[in-house]
Amino acid sequence: MSFLQKTGVLFAIAPTFLFFSCKSNNKSSTATTESMSKDCTVCKAPSRASEIRAALMKDSNTVSGTDTGKMVLLNGGTFQMGSKNFPDAQPIHKVTVSPFYIDVHEVTNDQFAKFVNATHYITVAERPLNPKDYPGVPADKLVPGSGVFTPPNHPVDLHNPMQWWTYVPGANWKHSKGPNSSIAGKGNEPVVQVCYEDCIAYAKWAGKRLPTEAEWEFAAKAGHNYPTYYWGAEKNPGGRSMANNFQGEFPYNNTRKDGYIDLAPIEQFPANAYGLYDMEGNAWEWCNDYYRPDYYAHSPEKDPQGPADSYDPEEPGMVKRVQRGGSFLCSDDYCLRYKAGARGKGEQSSASNNLGFRCVRSK
């Protein structure tokens, strides 16, 4: 097995070259915020390897599942998948999905704790890192941890997400912002700091699975085909906040206009027409599909399962999975990937404090 196959990550040869979740497609460094935001997913954390490298550089019908979570039966149907606003979400195409059950809300800390207590599972962010997988990084830097949003207190260049993401030793699902943080009293918040492998393990224990990207979008659109937001054309109809996202100037000034500066407990914002909460904002959600930007051009119409492998031309050495829905860090003046039909992506071993999941079950 090759190094890339084993780790799913790729290191830069030159110390100044870092891998991000995405970058602007514009060649000019003076690209506008609007053009950057349409193709950008860096309100999410970069890959785990990138953060470790950067840290080194800085130093130098309702049913209950076995997890007690509520699910809703969706009877399936045909819808228009994709978005004209994002190149990797084109072409808009007809998709039919079979009936399935889906969690009403994102998996919570309490639910994930029951899984861990029952199985003694250790998440990827809690496991020691093998020095052989991270050549050139001193052993004292290879401590378990994960990506944490650490906002600056002033405007910054939006081309460099390392200015607001930090690899924090000791950050994991129980301590989402680092060892001095805790999920005590936050049992109803979405579990975060979980990578794809962690979500698969939980879903298997719960008798469920991760949704396909098509299932996720079908559920989010809830029978509508609004081009802007899943609930319509206006972000805050009647002055009401419809989702938990970044309010103010990203990444340094969150006004908390929606009531939250980071994660919100489940069911704090209006559900969609299918009774599902937080299909936009709060925490990004893992899907089962590999990510390829060209997949929609040849996706099957009936129950697409995603491509056979992963390929992102911006980071060709990384194995990526689709992430959907955006998070509390998505902002209209920067990252628009929480909007209707938009796709996110992430290296499958990475986690962050704005990335969680929900499960589905076949009927």
Summary of the structure (lengths in Angstrom):
residues: 363
radius of gyration: 19.1
end to end distance: 37.1
largest distance: 56.2
contacts: 1225
relative contact order: 0.22
helix: 21%
strand: 18%
